[in-house]
Amino acid sequence: MNNPPKLTPMLQQYLEIKSQHQDAILFYRLGDFYEMFFEDAVTASKVLGITLTSRSGKDDKNKVPLCGIPYHAAASYLAKLVKAGFRVAICEQVEDPKEAKGVVKREVVRIITPGLITEDHLLDDKTNRYLAAFCHHKTKYGLSLIDISTGEFLLAEHDSLEKIYDDLHRMTPSELLVADSSSAEDEKFFKELTTTLSELCITRRDENIFRLENARQTMLDHFQVANLAGFGCDEMTAAIGAAGGLIQYLHETQKADLSHIERIVPLDTAGILMIDDSSRRNLELTQTIIGAKREGSLLATLDFTRTPMGARLLKRNILLPLRDVNEINIRLDSVAQLYHAPAANESLREILDQIYDLERLNSRVVLGSANARDLHALALSLARLPALKEQAIAAGIMTEHCKNLDELTEIKELLEQSIRDDAPITLREGGLIKDGYHQELDELKTILRDGKSLILDLENREREKTGIAKLKIGFNKVFGYYLEVSHAQTANVPDYFIRKQTLVNAERFITPELKEFENKVSGAQEKRLDLEYQLFTEIRRQVAAQSPRIIQAANFVAWLDFFRGLAEAARKFHYVHPVINNSEEIAIKEGRHPVIEQALPPGKFVPNDIHLDQTSDEVLIITGPNMAGKSTVLRQTALIVLMAQMGSFVPASSAEIGVVDRIFTRVGAMDDLRKAQSTFMVEMNETANILNNATSKSLVILDEIGRGTSTFDGLSIAWAVTEELTNKDGKGVKTIFATHYHEITELALTCERIKNYNIGVREWNDTIIFLHKLLPGATNRSYGIQVAALAGVPPHVVKRAKEILHNIEKGEFTKTGMPRIAGPIKRDQPSQLTLFSGSESPALKRLAEIHPDRLSPLEALNMLYELKALHEME
Ligand code: ADP
């Protein structure tokens, strides 16, 4: 019979703690190591590539699998596990092993999941890392997001999952909490999210934490308020469910103070320029479509920020541009001030370079994970605030904010006086606190440093007092420090000498003073380390209490950095101050694509004018061969509008922008492989979204719509969509439409608000030169064969294509590609195979399929229409 393994008390403790954290890998602190046992050890050793060993139980037959990592190197292992989708519970020793009776007490102090990382080196400092929660309550869907490394806490409530989808794709959280029992519809939604947001980890929690009463109470307790009206979200039941669930989760996973999460802000989409997920990707706002790289995105081009806070704010503002003319102009004015003051801009840059990530430093202070280097970095950063303020005032920006800026002088002074510049990252090994900050600590340090000379002092003093010249002080392990006197001198020994040992030649004594000294020295090291740690945590606590003030300062720095960065970009790239108003007009002179122009040699980008309004130039139809620059002109228009509405100067010689409420794009034919949908389906989804949601204040960019289906279907769809956009809600929507269906240019004849443009191409010998210039009027040449030749299609294939084109143009084919006359197609070399064998016309073919007896009169009439249409197209 197998006896259950006999476990050591430590392993019993391990199993007890592990039983409360079944869903996590438990990092069990054992001295200088985090150990993992049993299945955790097996899993972790595989994921981390570390050796799996075993530890003998009391009974050697019951070996326990084990692997461990040094605690000081834990962060990188932790990151690997979290990245691989595991939760990690950190279990620390919570009492001094020396004072422990039996097994040292241990507790899980923190659980780390993808959304709960605060370690600086594991975070991308230019991106917020959000933890999100979702809650479905009756007909409402709630969403809440938190970045615990900065304390930012947001919530939103919508009546459709689509909007939640949009928010999630805009904010790209790392982890989403959902109720463990969700409806089938919600489950389907989660599944879709995991395919479209590949980095997202979905965590299921007890549905109770999302229940309105519980969630509301959690929020009231956290914020210490009587109701949530002050946060503007009292009525948002589903959003409160999500936010309360989120806070509850934080309390469960972080044994830390969460007071830096001091307010919750509605994720306001009412005042922003909405850009849906696909448009955001199509326009490559924060990453490229291919390769998902930052490099090559609008964000990377515009990013001249110098601090992580500024970089995160820039990203946020690119994703959430504004709609309100006044607000936009306030931003633009700040950028303009710095644009016109290059010297101030330069000084600000130097100051900002010396400011660390105040937001994340503050969060670590509040969460109790900041070390002395963090506090030193905080001190250095705060020390730069007065200079920053002075320069901002000199440049005339953020004047109101400057007036109210709290320079946190006393915190800076406290830190400057207390924290050593060269402090180590560890907190228990001393070296944290400066000399002169605390008297007792200074004394202890003196004792440690001067121990030897103090002994010599004492020796000399005793020699003088007793007149025993050869008296000396020694030390042994049995009774510590002693005074040694040779037998010849023992007669001179004074009364206060206490005899301890008699040797052959000498006697050993102690004195009360010597013992007192000994006590001081021997306990000094330990006392010093304890005291330094205590003083440090007390300082950290004092700083944490000022967290709201630090957050405010961080905010000031972020905005200043944002404006300064945009001013630098504007100067460097020759952008102009756009004019923003509430008109219906967009007038861009010599506009450029901000990213593509940087990829080309200077001066090589060909600027183009764009004029859109709702009376004469509402829908611009742009034709031109592939590679002419249609997409570029489309995208640059959207990007210029977006940049202007976020408060940036724009790449143009002048720009007047009547603010738009949404930008829609249907660009390129990128298969959305992750969604496993066909190109055509994706295209039609995006088109449906545009037709359903565009308003007369929107800007629509359409590139090659209808390409994923047969020519006639595609053309008909493109035609109908254009008509709809021209007439939508009686007013129409500003639209730029690039197409290769030349037929559509005829739409301009039907409505004076539709205008044709083409992108100039010059024919030269047998090839073409792209002029990239937008010209009024339509073109009916697609130059497809020339483009194919330029693209490297072999010459004999190009030659054959020309033959076929020639035949088609001579009318030997119908437009659907069917030969008009039966028989082989003519070609230069008659020996080759025919391209098409004979077949009858589509109208005749359709006619042959008809069974007149089976048709109702109405169907017969419709059939007649169909036949006539087919015939006309032949
Ligand atoms: P289309 O959409 O007509 O196929 P694109 O807009 O994709 O063409 O442009 C193809 C390439 O032509 C771009 O990658 C760029 O290198 C170049 N290009 C486009 N527009 C311009 C321009 N205005 N000035 C200079 N080069 C341009």
Residues whose N, C-alpha, C, O or C-beta is under 5 A from the ligand:
A	BS01	ADP	K604 F605 V606 P607 P625 N626 M627 A628 G629 K630 S631 T632 H772
